[in-house]
Amino acid sequence: MPCRIEPRPEAPRPQAPLPDSLTWLEDSLRRLETDGLVRPHRVRRGRQGRLVELNGRELLNFGANDYLGYAGDVRLTRSCSKGSCAEGFGSGASPLVSGHSLAHETLEAAIASLVQTEAALVFPSGFAANTATIPTLVGEGDLIVSDERNHASIIDGCRLSRARLLVYPHRDLTSLVAQLEAAAPARRLLIVTDSLFSMDGTVAPLADLCEIAERFGAMLMVDEAHATGVFGARGSGLVEASGCEADVPIRIGTLSKALGSAGGFVAGPASLIHWLRHAARAWVFSTAHPPGVAAAATTAITLLQEEPFRRRELLEKASHFRHQLAASRPTTHATPVGRTASGDASQIVPVVVGTPEKAVALSEALAAAGFFVPAIRPPSVPRDGSLVRVSLSWHHTEEDLTRLATAITSHLS
Ligand SMILES: Cc1ncc(COP(=O)(O)O)c(C=O)c1O
């Protein structure tokens, strides 16, 4: 029997006038409205899976990063309960002090085994893993080169590091090499990329990046947030699927997307992890995430090994869906940028429509037809590249995909 949380009835609170020091907020919010950038506030009720109830409406769920369908899986809930009973719910301190429990130690061993690295380190989120790790690798006098579509947490990590930053156009290796050749000498060099780009569903040219990193003596850091659990024979991600494991020394991943849990990780050589335990500020100065969450994530990694059919079937569905959409959106969905070197199509399928207003209109039309497909607008994507982002999940049926493809096509034609 699924649990339901009943809302506490509350009297509506009257809105007080803003203090003078905060009136600028009204101008900023008005500007968002003018630019079509106001974000909806959604409240979910119940577990999400194939379906999701948002603001009281049940919709077919194409908006979560729950690619393998583990977020609502009761086996994770049970592990979380068991872990919490054994070690308490709160961690009580940073991992450096007393927050690192046996559940975290077990999880880090499971991650290192999945990714096949010497060691791994868990952070409360993938965002924290990136913002904490980059400044431990480079600083003033160093150089970072970063794909223009890298995730916000990579961008913020680069900014925090105070290293010089060069940004190359998305997947454009000619430009990357030209920038490296023209760059003034630096003490250390870091190349950083998402492996599967979260808004575009595009795949980084990893084998070429490895070769460039080797040629220029650069550290290569690859963020597998949306690929962890989905690609590769073991399910560790696109680095594994591309056969590049020996050439990518710094691997980032999340437990929060395909693994249906929460937290982020860095995996790599033991010396890197040892260094991070001293230098990564979000690990040293922030409370460890709850041990029950670590226990649930460890269960998800076990399920990844026991249920490889989920990632295989997800990628088959992605390929099928892209083919269905290709009839109406040939340039967006049939191009190789959304495919791996071995031809797998990624499970993130953007439908680029242009302005933020057009993206919202498509998202709203799809909601009216029973689908939750969020609109993605600046700053997540360029202004003229606003889109609706279709996230496929193992839970979706063939009929779900056909119905969604038909609804998108008929709205756009
Ligand atoms: C590439 C990338 N890295 C990191 C993150 C942050 O991960 P988390 O949600 O676990 O904080 C995301 C989130 O979407 C992402 O897309």
The ligand as a MOL file (V3000), in Angstrom:
LIG
                    3D

  0  0  0     0  0            999 V3000
M  V30 BEGIN CTAB
M  V30 COUNTS 16 16 0 0 0
M  V30 BEGIN ATOM
M  V30 1 C 26.1380 17.1530 -15.8390 0
M  V30 2 C 25.5830 17.3330 -14.4720 0
M  V30 3 N 26.4310 17.3350 -13.4290 0
M  V30 4 C 25.9790 17.4780 -12.1670 0
M  V30 5 C 24.6360 17.6260 -11.9030 0
M  V30 6 C 24.1780 17.8130 -10.4940 0
M  V30 7 O 23.8360 16.5730 -9.9450 0
M  V30 8 P 22.8710 16.4990 -8.6810 0
M  V30 9 O 21.4910 16.6600 -9.1890 0
M  V30 10 O 23.1530 15.1660 -8.1010 0
M  V30 11 O 23.2780 17.6080 -7.7830 0
M  V30 12 C 23.7260 17.6120 -12.9490 0
M  V30 13 C 22.2790 17.7500 -12.6560 0
M  V30 14 O 21.4380 17.7920 -13.4870 0
M  V30 15 C 24.2080 17.4710 -14.2720 0
M  V30 16 O 23.3740 17.4780 -15.3120 0
M  V30 END ATOM
M  V30 BEGIN BOND
M  V30 1 1 1 2
M  V30 2 1 2 3
M  V30 3 2 2 15
M  V30 4 2 3 4
M  V30 5 1 4 5
M  V30 6 1 5 6
M  V30 7 2 5 12
M  V30 8 1 6 7
M  V30 9 1 7 8
M  V30 10 2 8 9
M  V30 11 1 8 10
M  V30 12 1 8 11
M  V30 13 1 12 13
M  V30 14 1 12 15
M  V30 15 2 13 14
M  V30 16 1 15 16
M  V30 END BOND
M  V30 END CTAB
M  END
